[in-house]
C-alpha cells in the first residue's frame, strides 16, 4: 500500500527531530555556555536516537518514526536494471 504524503511527511519529521534537531539544540546550548543543560539535552538526543533506531533490529522492523506515522517497509527489491547495471558505465 503506497504511503500517503501526510504520513511520509510525519515520518520524515519524526526522523529529523530524533536524528538532528535535538542534537542541534544541545550544540546551541553548549555554545551559549549552558554546559549542564547541553549535556542533559544531548542525553535525551541519544535516547531518542536509540528509541528510533534499535526497534529496526527486532522482528517487526519498525522504527519509532514508522510507529508514529503508521508506516512500515513491506519489501525492498532492486529492479532488474539496477541489479545488473555496472558502476561507472552508462
Helices and strands as residue ranges (DSSP letters): H 5-16, I 17-21, H 22-31, H 35-53, G 54-57, H 64-69, H 80-84
